[in-house]
Amino acid sequence: MKIGLLTRNSKAWCSTQLVNAIKRRGFEPVCFRFSDLAARISCGPSVTIKADLDALDVLRAIIVRPIGRGSLDEIIFRLDLLQRMERGGVPIINSPSAIEKAVDKYYALSLLAENGLPVPRTIVAEDPKKALKAFYELGGDVVVKPIFGSRGVGITRVSDAEIAYRIFRSLAFVHHVLYVQEFIPHGMRDIRAFVIGDRVVAAMNRIGEGWKTNVSQGAKSVSILLSRELEDLAVKAAKTVGCEVAGVDIMKGPDRYVINEVNSQPGFRALQATTNVEVAGSIVDYVLKKFVVR
């Protein structure tokens, strides 16, 4: 039986870990990129992979790694393809609906807040003047983020109104939405909780040299055990966005914990090295138990 792995790079560390975990459990991994897929309407198999392999017929499940950058057409088509395969009976982990929600910081954060989860105060607008008003409303010390993006790329902290307005005007000029979030003093550290299903399988503190705590930005990681309260918070955040596998980022502010982000396609190299938990195996076991071996 075949398990699909949708990945931009089958040689990447996380992908090879998943491939090996699938093989060790007696299944055949099928690695492919979006460019390997073709969709057909009224002329044969609905979705084919590479040399006309019928995806809906041969794949028992598909694990999705990051879908990558692309034009608006490409991103919409990629999500459409995933939805088509899901409707055709192939379990997709995470579901296209969850990916679509999580990849949009504004939408994901609004869902968390709507469901009573603690999140940073955030204001989103297209008009630089409204963004400047948000700058003052949020205390004059804010973080400006791209709505779409990861690994801390493109995130800026600003506490000067003139500089903030220049940033807002520059971003608006190139048609970026202005996502303005209060800066929360967090001691240069946060928590990454890795959720699979109904539990956190591993967690770590990420400790930065500055206010950014992404490992890709140079932060160090330390294994931790979460309290039941924080584990429940992480699991609820993942479920709110619809993720069965998620990296949930939690910050401790001066008076409370807040959820900063839910990542639907999280990397786990640093987490696995830090915690010695075989994350890839845990993902594959979950997928097989829930969707394949019943």
Residue pairs with C-beta under 8 A, 6 or more apart in sequence:
1 27
1 28
1 60
1 292
2 27
2 28
2 29
2 30
2 58
2 59
2 60
3 22
3 27
3 28
3 29
3 30
3 59
3 60
3 61
3 62
3 63
3 284
3 287
3 288
3 292
4 29
4 30
4 31
4 32
4 49
4 55
4 59
4 61
4 62
4 63
4 90
5 15
5 18
5 19
5 22
5 29
5 30
5 31
5 32
5 62
5 63
5 65
6 32
6 33
6 34
6 62
6 63
6 64
6 65
6 67
7 15
7 31
7 32
7 33
7 65
8 33
8 65
8 66
8 68
9 15
10 16
10 19
10 31
12 65
13 269
14 65
14 267
14 268
14 269
14 280
15 31
15 65
17 268
17 272
17 279
17 280
18 29
18 63
18 65
18 280
18 283
18 284
19 29
19 31
20 280
21 278
21 280
21 281
21 283
21 284
22 28
22 29
22 284
23 29
24 281
25 284
25 285
25 288
27 60
27 288
27 292
30 49
30 53
30 58
30 59
32 49
32 50
34 67
34 68
34 74
34 78
34 81
36 49
36 50
37 47
37 48
37 49
37 55
37 81
38 47
38 48
39 46
39 47
39 80
39 81
39 84
40 46
40 47
40 48
45 52
45 54
45 55
45 56
45 57
46 55
46 56
46 84
46 85
46 88
47 54
47 55
47 56
47 81
47 84
47 85
47 88
48 54
48 55
49 55
55 62
55 85
55 88
55 90
56 85
56 88
56 89
56 90
59 85
59 90
60 90
60 91
60 291
60 292
61 90
61 91
61 92
61 93
61 287
61 288
61 291
61 292
62 82
62 85
62 90
62 91
62 92
62 93
63 93
63 283
63 284
63 287
64 82
64 92
64 93
64 94
64 99
64 265
65 265
66 150
66 265
67 75
67 78
67 79
67 99
67 103
67 265
70 78
79 96
79 99
79 100
82 92
82 95
82 96
82 99
83 96
83 97
85 92
86 92
86 95
86 96
91 287
91 290
91 291
93 244
93 245
93 283
93 287
93 291
94 102
94 242
94 243
94 244
94 245
94 246
94 264
94 265
95 242
95 244
97 242
98 241
98 242
98 243
98 244
98 264
99 264
99 265
101 107
101 108
101 111
101 241
101 242
101 264
102 108
102 241
102 242
102 243
102 246
102 262
102 263
102 264
102 265
103 148
103 264
104 147
104 148
105 145
105 146
105 147
105 148
105 179
105 261
106 122
106 124
106 147
106 177
106 179
108 241
108 261
108 262
109 119
109 120
109 122
109 261
111 240
111 241
112 119
112 237
112 240
112 241
112 259
112 262
113 119
115 236
115 240
117 233
117 236
117 237
117 240
117 259
118 233
118 256
118 257
118 258
118 259
119 258
119 259
119 260
120 181
120 182
120 184
120 251
120 258
120 260
121 138
121 181
121 182
122 179
122 180
122 181
122 182
123 130
123 131
123 134
123 137
123 138
123 180
123 181
124 147
124 177
124 178
124 179
124 180
125 131
125 134
125 177
125 178
125 180
126 172
126 177
126 178
127 172
127 178
128 165
128 168
128 169
128 171
128 172
128 178
130 178
131 164
131 168
131 172
131 178
131 180
132 161
132 164
132 165
132 168
134 142
134 178
134 180
135 142
135 158
135 161
135 164
135 165
135 180
136 161
138 180
138 181
138 182
139 182
139 183
140 159
140 161
141 157
141 158
141 159
141 182
141 183
142 157
142 158
142 159
142 164
142 180
142 181
142 182
142 183
143 155
143 156
143 157
143 158
143 180
143 181
143 182
143 183
144 155
144 156
144 157
144 158
144 164
144 167
144 168
144 171
144 178
144 179
144 180
144 181
145 154
145 155
145 179
145 181
146 153
146 154
146 155
146 176
146 179
147 176
147 177
147 179
149 155
150 263
151 214
151 216
151 217
152 212
152 213
152 214
152 216
152 217
155 212
156 167
157 183
157 211
158 164
158 167
159 183
168 178
171 178
172 178
183 211
184 251
184 253
184 254
184 258
185 253
185 254
186 211
186 213
186 251
186 252
186 253
187 252
188 207
188 208
188 209
188 210
188 211
188 213
189 205
189 206
189 207
189 208
189 213
189 252
190 205
190 206
190 213
190 249
190 250
190 251
190 252
190 260
191 203
191 204
191 205
191 206
191 224
191 226
191 230
191 249
191 250
191 251
191 252
192 203
192 204
192 206
192 221
192 247
192 248
192 249
192 266
192 271
193 200
193 203
193 226
193 230
193 231
193 234
193 247
193 248
193 249
193 250
194 200
194 201
194 202
194 203
194 246
194 247
194 248
194 266
194 268
194 271
194 277
194 279
195 201
195 234
195 235
195 237
195 238
195 243
195 245
195 246
195 247
195 248
196 244
196 245
196 282
196 283
196 286
197 244
197 286
197 290
198 235
199 231
199 235
200 226
200 231
200 234
200 235
201 277
201 279
201 282
202 223
202 268
202 271
202 272
202 275
202 277
202 279
203 223
203 224
203 225
203 226
203 230
203 234
203 275
204 221
204 222
204 223
204 224
204 270
204 271
204 274
204 275
205 221
205 222
205 224
206 213
206 214
206 215
206 219
206 220
206 221
207 213
207 219
207 220
207 221
207 222
208 214
208 217
208 218
208 219
208 220
209 218
209 219
212 219
213 219
215 221
215 270
221 270
221 271
221 273
221 274
222 274
223 274
223 275
223 276
226 234
230 250
230 257
233 248
233 250
233 257
233 259
234 248
234 250
234 259
237 246
237 248
237 259
237 262
238 244
238 246
238 248
238 262
240 262
241 262
241 264
243 262
243 264
244 286
244 290
245 264
245 266
245 283
245 286
246 262
246 263
246 264
246 266
247 262
247 263
247 266
247 267
247 268
247 271
248 259
248 261
248 262
248 263
249 259
249 260
249 261
249 262
249 263
250 257
250 258
250 259
250 260
251 257
251 258
251 260
268 279
268 280
271 277
271 279
272 278
272 279
272 280
